């Protein structure tokens, strides 16, 4: 007897088609399988995407729709990389272990997913599709990035203090000694030493300035990517130019800018530049 499907939603019809493939609860009746799948898929907190064997979207659950902002009708038949991925830590076809993906919502907001992909098999063992179950690790990822960035900045500061600072200091001490030992008739030599001393002081000032800049940015907890974007702003580049330089979209640059504004406690690019000038970060 044929099933009555006239009053079913598109999601139910899609799930019923998947149930006919006896996934993943082989042995249950098709109707019971469909009911259990629909309840589980809709209620789990993880994002879930089901694709066909060509990795084109067939169905997504409620958590995916809420996190991404996309309706099924907007992405059905598309491959995830056409609308979802920003960056990945490994190739999407890689089978060992989870993927870590930088995704973007419909509005362009970024978030990180740890995704596990598994094949859907029919009764003969043929691959008919894939499931991709994602865990939102945005908070964890940002925290790890912040820790790594803070560590990197501290290492750079330590290097500047322990190595780069020694060069002008040693030169200054040597030049002072030479000046003190100059004879009264060695006026030309003394003038040359003073000129070199002035150059060394300028070098030291630049190093101190760089250390202070790194300490300031460390307190603001700017990520490495945000620092890259900020460097582009200091160079007077537009969002498009910064994006081209960093190989990211202008929309992504804008997202980083919003984060920078918030951390730097400013509301615009002009106020950001004014703050950098006031702190003598730009000279």
Secondary structure, 3 states (H helix, E strand, C coil): CCCCCCCCCHHHHHHHHHHHCCCCCCCCCHHHHHHHHHHHHHHCCCEEEEEECCCEEEEECHHHHHHHCCCHHHHCCCEHHHCCEEEECCCCCCCCCCEEEEEECCCCCEEEEEEEEEEEECCCCCEEEEEEEEEECHHHHHHHHHHHHHHHHHHHHHHHHHHHHHHHHHHHHHHHHHHHCCCCCCHHHHHHHHHHHHHHHHHHHHHHHHHHHHHHHHHHCCCHHHHHHHHHHHCCCCHHHHHHHHCCCHHHHHHHHHHHHHHHCCCCHHHHHHHHHHCCCCC
